[in-house]
Amino acid sequence: MPRVHGTCLCGALTFSAALPTLWVAHCHCTLCQKNAGAAFVTWAGFSEADVIIGDDADVLRWFSATENAFRGFCENCGSTVFFKSERWPGELHITAVNFTEALDREPQAHVNWDTHQPWLHLADGLPHQAA
């Protein structure tokens, strides 16, 4: 299987994931917004077993904003890179922008649209899904 690679902002945290992706979507939940300081985060879903994380500098930290959900980030640069939750067992979600190579698909939907920022107006034709 082909693999795609990526890093955090400073490069101390690396990863690779086997294609195909399970899905790619823009998340508009308030937790993603606050975590990224942005209107939404684009995530790519993978089977956790298909992801290899390189952390030689021991910079990967996990933060839990809600019960049973964890966001993985680089302690050096603060980049959020990973998300995992008991809601999606066996999956690891990776921020699409942290890949250094193109993924096998473009985003398929806007999820958690019910909490999107009201000043954000998108005309990309993708479906809008509530939480």
N, C-alpha and C positions, 0 to 999 in steps of 0.2 A: 504494500500500500504506500502511496506517496505520502510524504510528511510535509507540514508547513512549520516554520520556526518563528520565534519572536523573542522579544526582550522587554524589560521595563525601561523607563526613561534613561536610567544610568547604565544599564547593561549588566548589572550584577546578578539579576534574576533572568534566567533564560528558560525557554520551554520549546517543545516540539509536540505536534499532535498529528496523528494519522488521519488522513481523509478517508471517507467523506465526513463532513460535518453532519450533525444530526439536524441542525437548523441554524439560521442566523436571523436575529430580530433586534429591533430598536426597543429598549425598555424605558418607559416613561414613569416608572414608580417613583414615589417621593424619596425612597432610600437611595436609589441609583442617582437621582438628581443631586441629593445632598452629598453623597459620597464623591461624585465626580465634579461637582460644581458646574454642572451643565444641564441642559434641558432634557437630555436622554443619554443613554449608553447603549452602544451596539455590541451585543454579545453573540458569540458563536458557541453552540453546544457540541460537546464531544463526550464519548464514553470515557470515563475517568481512567480506565485501563489502557486507553490509547494515547495518554498524555505522559510525557517525560518532562519533569521539572529539574532544571539545573540550578542549584543554590549553593555553590562552593563557598560563598562568603557568609552564609547563614543569615540572609536578609529577609527571607519570606516570613511574614507574620500574618496571623489570621485574626480578624475582628468580627464579633457577632453583634449585630445591631438588633437582631430579633432571634427568638429561640429557634434553634436547629438550622440556622442559616449563617454562612460564614463568607467573608470577603477576604481574599488573599492579596496582600500588598507588599511592596518593597520597603523595607525599613529605611534604606538609604535615601531614595528619591520620592517616596510616597505614592508611586504609581499603583493604582488598583489594577490587578491583572486577572484575578480568579474569583469565581463565586461558586459555592456549592450549598445545597440544601437537602434536607430529608424529603422535601416535597418532590425532588427529582433524583431519587436514589441512583447511584452509579454514574451520574453525569457530572462533568466539570465544565463550567461556563467560563470562557476566556474572552476578554475585551478584544474585539475585532481590530481595533486600531493598533494594538501592540504586536500584531503579526508583521513580519518583514517581507512576507510573500503574499500573493493573492490567495484568498480562500476559493473554494470550489463553487460558491454561490454568493449572490448578493442578498441583502436583507429581504425577508419575505413578508414582514408585518411590523406594525407598531403595536406593542403590547402594553397593557396598563394605561391605555389611552385615556381612561376616565380621570387620571391624575396628571395629564399632560399640562404644560404651561399654557395658559390662555393666550399669551402673546406669540406662541409658536404656530405658524401657518405653513403647512406642508402640502405640496401638490404632487407627490411622487406616485400616487395611484395605489399605494400599498394599503391593505386592509387595516382598519383600526379595531383592536380588540380590547375589551375591558379586562379588568383583573380576573 
